[in-house]
Amino acid sequence: MAELPDTHPGFAPYRRLRAELLDLHAGDWVARCDSLAAIRRLRSATGAPIRFVGGADGGSALAYESAILHEGKVTCRSTGRGALHDLHNALVWLTFPQTKAVLNRLHFSREAAPAAGRGRLRDMLTLLDENGLLWLSDSPGLDAQLLGMDWTGLLVQNRERVLDRVVPIVFGHGLLEKLASPYKSMTAHCLVCSGRWSADVVHAPEAIDGDVAARIAAWSADLPQKLAPLPILGLPGWDPSNHDRSYYDDARVFRSPRVRRA
């Protein structure tokens, strides 16, 4: 599939700033993000001013998170293969700063830091941070079909209801990066947020940032049960080919639910 145009709905909350940053020379976008963070008074969960700084990819993942939490320092690779990934991470920080700060803080919570290993919660935090999609829905029935991986019911039979009752917003910066060169099996992990949502929130993400951050903080250790996989290009209108219902017959992509062990 060719690169998606900037008008694609997946880019909606980020479109204007993304276009500006992608047009800057290597390294200049870091300074621009740092300036915007200062203007918007972004803070980590400990109150440290968020700063975007250029630097190499080094140290452990936890050290990276610690620098954000305690110093507000978000290290960005301004050149090389990781630069585009870090640019999209900065985009999400500037768009959903409260939610990003909560995810960062939870990496150091008791539930996320077992005596040995990363722990399941830290894995889920990383999955949401990299690959998450906010599923803003006012339909418990559609939510149940998503969680049950009922692709025919959700994306074919209830196609119009999904368009009317669900606002999907890309949150994971890795997913946002991949969306520029999409492929059919590209899978998001949806955070199901039930409530009454206006479709306009895709253009005013600050209106939902605090709400989503509060939900994640409250769910905390239950977060692994709140995520649901979704082949993102199956969303109505996200791939021009999916107007044909045979699009969803590909069992390699639209898989049946796994049988859970007792």
ROPA-684649 format. One record per residue (C-alpha): residue number from 1; residue in three letters; chain; x, z, y. Coordinates in nm, 3 decimals. Example, Ala and Ser with C-alpha at 12.3 -4.5 7.8 and 13.67 -1.06 7.14 Angstrom:
<recs>
REC   seq   type   mol        c1        c3        c2
REC     1    Ala     A     1.230     0.780    -0.450
REC     2    Ser     A     1.367     0.714    -0.106
</recs>
This chain:
<recs>
REC   seq   type   mol        c1        c3        c2
REC     1    Met     A     0.000     0.000     0.000
REC     2    Ala     A     0.125    -0.085     0.349
REC     3    Glu     A     0.197     0.176     0.610
REC     4    Leu     A    -0.117     0.326     0.757
REC     5    Pro     A    -0.201     0.259     1.121
REC     6    Asp     A    -0.194     0.547     1.368
REC     7    Thr     A    -0.572     0.520     1.385
REC     8    His     A    -0.604     0.649     1.027
REC     9    Pro     A    -0.815     0.970     1.014
REC    10    Gly     A    -0.533     1.163     0.847
REC    11    Phe     A    -0.330     1.146     1.167
REC    12    Ala     A    -0.613     1.244     1.403
REC    13    Pro     A    -0.498     1.596     1.506
REC    14    Tyr     A    -0.140     1.477     1.554
REC    15    Arg     A    -0.181     1.119     1.672
REC    16    Arg     A    -0.072     1.138     2.034
REC    17    Leu     A     0.221     1.378     1.992
REC    18    Arg     A     0.336     1.210     1.671
REC    19    Ala     A     0.356     0.873     1.845
REC    20    Glu     A     0.556     1.030     2.129
REC    21    Leu     A     0.805     1.204     1.900
REC    22    Leu     A     0.857     0.906     1.670
REC    23    Asp     A     0.945     0.699     1.975
REC    24    Leu     A     1.226     0.932     2.082
REC    25    His     A     1.592     0.887     1.990
REC    26    Ala     A     1.743     1.101     1.715
REC    27    Gly     A     1.777     1.459     1.829
REC    28    Asp     A     1.570     1.418     2.145
REC    29    Trp     A     1.250     1.508     1.966
REC    30    Val     A     1.392     1.854     1.883
REC    31    Ala     A     1.441     1.929     2.252
REC    32    Arg     A     1.092     1.797     2.329
REC    33    Cys     A     0.936     2.021     2.064
REC    34    Asp     A     1.130     2.320     2.191
REC    35    Ser     A     1.005     2.254     2.542
REC    36    Leu     A     0.644     2.229     2.423
REC    37    Ala     A     0.678     2.550     2.222
REC    38    Ala     A     0.794     2.733     2.535
REC    39    Ile     A     0.515     2.586     2.748
REC    40    Arg     A     0.252     2.686     2.489
REC    41    Arg     A     0.415     3.029     2.435
REC    42    Leu     A     0.426     2.997     2.058
REC    43    Arg     A     0.523     3.313     1.872
REC    44    Ser     A     0.618     3.414     1.521
REC    45    Ala     A     0.423     3.691     1.348
REC    46    Thr     A     0.673     3.946     1.486
REC    47    Gly     A     0.630     3.816     1.842
REC    48    Ala     A     0.957     3.621     1.858
REC    49    Pro     A     0.928     3.307     2.076
REC    50    Ile     A     0.931     2.999     1.857
REC    51    Arg     A     1.238     2.782     1.922
REC    52    Phe     A     1.313     2.445     1.768
REC    53    Val     A     1.687     2.404     1.723
REC    54    Gly     A     1.899     2.133     1.569
REC    55    Gly     A     2.098     2.223     1.261
REC    56    Ala     A     2.205     2.129     0.911
REC    57    Asp     A     2.005     2.189     0.596
REC    58    Gly     A     2.180     2.498     0.461
REC    59    Gly     A     2.108     2.842     0.325
REC    60    Ser     A     1.821     2.957     0.111
REC    61    Ala     A     1.453     2.890     0.173
REC    62    Leu     A     1.395     3.260     0.231
REC    63    Ala     A     1.675     3.275     0.490
REC    64    Tyr     A     1.510     2.984     0.670
REC    65    Glu     A     1.176     3.169     0.672
REC    66    Ser     A     1.346     3.493     0.783
REC    67    Ala     A     1.502     3.321     1.083
REC    68    Ile     A     1.156     3.204     1.190
REC    69    Leu     A     0.993     3.544     1.141
REC    70    His     A     1.256     3.759     1.312
REC    71    Glu     A     1.421     3.518     1.558
REC    72    Gly     A     1.159     3.249     1.607
REC    73    Lys     A     1.420     2.991     1.510
REC    74    Val     A     1.285     2.679     1.338
REC    75    Thr     A     1.589     2.478     1.232
REC    76    Cys     A     1.539     2.100     1.241
REC    77    Arg     A     1.761     1.828     1.103
REC    78    Ser     A     1.773     1.574     1.383
REC    79    Thr     A     1.949     1.303     1.180
REC    80    Gly     A     1.963     1.195     0.819
REC    81    Arg     A     1.697     1.184     0.549
REC    82    Gly     A     1.552     1.524     0.635
REC    83    Ala     A     1.492     1.451     1.003
REC    84    Leu     A     1.153     1.285     0.954
REC    85    His     A     1.038     1.569     0.730
REC    86    Asp     A     1.138     1.830     0.988
REC    87    Leu     A     0.977     1.632     1.268
REC    88    His     A     0.644     1.651     1.086
REC    89    Asn     A     0.697     2.023     1.027
REC    90    Ala     A     0.744     2.067     1.403
REC    91    Leu     A     0.425     1.867     1.462
REC    92    Val     A     0.225     2.109     1.248
REC    93    Trp     A     0.384     2.412     1.416
REC    94    Leu     A     0.279     2.275     1.755
REC    95    Thr     A    -0.073     2.198     1.631
REC    96    Phe     A    -0.149     2.501     1.410
REC    97    Pro     A     0.093     2.770     1.532
REC    98    Gln     A    -0.112     3.073     1.422
REC    99    Thr     A    -0.164     2.938     1.073
REC   100    Lys     A     0.203     2.850     1.035
REC   101    Ala     A     0.303     3.198     1.156
REC   102    Val     A     0.077     3.365     0.899
REC   103    Leu     A     0.219     3.155     0.616
REC   104    Asn     A     0.569     3.245     0.732
REC   105    Arg     A     0.488     3.618     0.741
REC   106    Leu     A     0.327     3.617     0.398
REC   107    His     A     0.653     3.502     0.240
REC   108    Phe     A     0.774     3.857     0.304
REC   109    Ser     A     0.462     4.043     0.192
REC   110    Arg     A     0.469     4.274    -0.108
REC   111    Glu     A     0.254     4.034    -0.311
REC   112    Ala     A     0.489     3.742    -0.243
REC   113    Ala     A     0.813     3.926    -0.316
REC   114    Pro     A     0.815     4.052    -0.675
REC   115    Ala     A     1.118     4.227    -0.819
REC   116    Ala     A     1.237     3.904    -0.982
REC   117    Gly     A     1.180     3.539    -0.892
REC   118    Arg     A     0.970     3.375    -0.622
REC   119    Gly     A     0.633     3.485    -0.751
REC   120    Arg     A     0.315     3.282    -0.767
REC   121    Leu     A     0.204     3.359    -0.412
REC   122    Arg     A     0.525     3.225    -0.258
REC   123    Asp     A     0.485     2.911    -0.467
REC   124    Met     A     0.129     2.867    -0.338
REC   125    Leu     A     0.236     2.933     0.022
REC   126    Thr     A     0.497     2.661    -0.010
REC   127    Leu     A     0.246     2.425    -0.172
REC   128    Leu     A    -0.001     2.476     0.112
REC   129    Asp     A     0.271     2.446     0.376
REC   130    Glu     A     0.406     2.122     0.230
REC   131    Asn     A     0.102     1.960     0.078
REC   132    Gly     A    -0.207     2.132     0.212
REC   133    Leu     A    -0.533     1.989     0.338
REC   134    Leu     A    -0.794     2.199     0.518
REC   135    Trp     A    -1.131     2.133     0.355
REC   136    Leu     A    -1.375     2.242     0.626
REC   137    Ser     A    -1.715     2.232     0.464
REC   138    Asp     A    -2.067     2.365     0.511
REC   139    Ser     A    -2.179     2.261     0.163
REC   140    Pro     A    -2.123     2.502    -0.130
REC   141    Gly     A    -2.234     2.224    -0.365
REC   142    Leu     A    -1.961     1.987    -0.248
REC   143    Asp     A    -1.709     2.272    -0.260
REC   144    Ala     A    -1.804     2.339    -0.623
REC   145    Gln     A    -1.760     1.972    -0.713
REC   146    Leu     A    -1.415     1.971    -0.551
REC   147    Leu     A    -1.308     2.287    -0.732
REC   148    Gly     A    -1.450     2.148    -1.057
REC   149    Met     A    -1.273     1.813    -1.010
REC   150    Asp     A    -1.606     1.630    -1.040
REC   151    Trp     A    -1.477     1.314    -0.875
REC   152    Thr     A    -1.778     1.095    -0.953
REC   153    Gly     A    -2.023     1.352    -0.822
REC   154    Leu     A    -1.816     1.432    -0.513
REC   155    Leu     A    -1.670     1.100    -0.404
REC   156    Val     A    -1.918     0.846    -0.544
REC   157    Gln     A    -2.263     1.002    -0.576
REC   158    Asn     A    -2.221     1.232    -0.275
REC   159    Arg     A    -2.005     1.000    -0.068
REC   160    Glu     A    -2.234     1.009     0.238
REC   161    Arg     A    -2.269     1.388     0.217
REC   162    Val     A    -1.891     1.427     0.217
REC   163    Leu     A    -1.874     1.214     0.531
REC   164    Asp     A    -2.148     1.424     0.691
REC   165    Arg     A    -2.067     1.776     0.570
REC   166    Val     A    -1.689     1.795     0.528
REC   167    Val     A    -1.410     1.774     0.785
REC   168    Pro     A    -1.078     1.715     0.602
REC   169    Ile     A    -0.764     1.789     0.806
REC   170    Val     A    -0.409     1.730     0.684
REC   171    Phe     A    -0.207     2.050     0.725
REC   172    Gly     A     0.096     2.014     0.497
REC   173    His     A     0.386     1.856     0.682
REC   174    Gly     A     0.518     1.691     0.364
REC   175    Leu     A     0.175     1.538     0.307
REC   176    Leu     A     0.159     1.422     0.668
REC   177    Glu     A     0.497     1.254     0.629
REC   178    Lys     A     0.398     1.085     0.300
REC   179    Leu     A     0.071     0.963     0.449
REC   180    Ala     A     0.264     0.708     0.655
REC   181    Ser     A     0.354     0.526     0.330
REC   182    Pro     A     0.071     0.629     0.098
REC   183    Tyr     A     0.013     0.569    -0.271
REC   184    Lys     A    -0.303     0.610    -0.470
REC   185    Ser     A    -0.195     0.912    -0.674
REC   186    Met     A    -0.087     1.109    -0.365
REC   187    Thr     A    -0.247     1.449    -0.415
REC   188    Ala     A    -0.333     1.708    -0.153
REC   189    His     A    -0.405     2.073    -0.226
REC   190    Cys     A    -0.720     2.169    -0.043
REC   191    Leu     A    -0.782     2.507     0.114
REC   192    Val     A    -1.159     2.545     0.093
REC   193    Cys     A    -1.287     2.692     0.421
REC   194    Ser     A    -1.665     2.727     0.414
REC   195    Gly     A    -1.861     2.747     0.739
REC   196    Arg     A    -2.024     2.538     1.009
REC   197    Trp     A    -1.775     2.293     1.150
REC   198    Ser     A    -1.803     2.022     1.411
REC   199    Ala     A    -1.641     1.689     1.337
REC   200    Asp     A    -1.478     1.717     1.680
REC   201    Val     A    -1.235     1.983     1.553
REC   202    Val     A    -1.000     1.708     1.434
REC   203    His     A    -0.935     1.641     1.803
REC   204    Ala     A    -0.925     2.011     1.902
REC   205    Pro     A    -0.736     2.187     1.621
REC   206    Glu     A    -0.676     2.490     1.841
REC   207    Ala     A    -1.046     2.568     1.792
REC   208    Ile     A    -0.990     2.637     1.422
REC   209    Asp     A    -0.629     2.756     1.411
REC   210    Gly     A    -0.707     3.126     1.451
REC   211    Asp     A    -0.998     3.109     1.207
REC   212    Val     A    -0.792     2.945     0.932
REC   213    Ala     A    -0.500     3.183     0.994
REC   214    Ala     A    -0.731     3.484     0.959
REC   215    Arg     A    -0.877     3.352     0.633
REC   216    Ile     A    -0.533     3.300     0.480
REC   217    Ala     A    -0.422     3.648     0.587
REC   218    Ala     A    -0.736     3.804     0.438
REC   219    Trp     A    -0.712     3.610     0.111
REC   220    Ser     A    -0.339     3.680     0.074
REC   221    Ala     A    -0.275     3.738    -0.298
REC   222    Asp     A    -0.597     3.552    -0.389
REC   223    Leu     A    -0.464     3.233    -0.229
REC   224    Pro     A    -0.377     3.068    -0.564
REC   225    Gln     A    -0.749     3.066    -0.648
REC   226    Lys     A    -0.840     2.910    -0.314
REC   227    Leu     A    -0.652     2.581    -0.358
REC   228    Ala     A    -0.797     2.271    -0.521
REC   229    Pro     A    -0.619     1.940    -0.595
REC   230    Leu     A    -0.757     1.620    -0.445
REC   231    Pro     A    -0.625     1.261    -0.462
REC   232    Ile     A    -0.639     1.227    -0.085
REC   233    Leu     A    -0.691     0.851    -0.064
REC   234    Gly     A    -1.015     0.901    -0.255
REC   235    Leu     A    -1.172     1.052     0.056
REC   236    Pro     A    -1.437     0.811     0.189
REC   237    Gly     A    -1.276     0.574     0.435
REC   238    Trp     A    -0.919     0.694     0.379
REC   239    Asp     A    -0.837     0.384     0.173
REC   240    Pro     A    -1.031     0.063     0.243
REC   241    Ser     A    -1.035    -0.008    -0.132
REC   242    Asn     A    -1.235     0.302    -0.218
REC   243    His     A    -1.565     0.152    -0.101
REC   244    Asp     A    -1.577     0.002    -0.453
REC   245    Arg     A    -1.680     0.272    -0.699
REC   246    Ser     A    -1.446     0.127    -0.963
REC   247    Tyr     A    -1.164     0.270    -0.750
REC   248    Tyr     A    -1.244     0.607    -0.904
REC   249    Asp     A    -1.227     0.485    -1.264
REC   250    Asp     A    -0.850     0.528    -1.269
REC   251    Ala     A    -0.817     0.832    -1.496
REC   252    Arg     A    -0.444     0.859    -1.426
REC   253    Val     A    -0.532     0.956    -1.069
REC   254    Phe     A    -0.881     1.102    -1.087
REC   255    Arg     A    -0.814     1.329    -1.380
REC   256    Ser     A    -1.056     1.551    -1.565
REC   257    Pro     A    -1.023     1.928    -1.514
REC   258    Arg     A    -0.762     2.097    -1.728
REC   259    Val     A    -0.897     2.334    -1.988
REC   260    Arg     A    -0.782     2.679    -1.890
REC   261    Arg     A    -0.647     2.909    -2.153
REC   262    Ala     A    -0.825     3.235    -2.206
</recs>
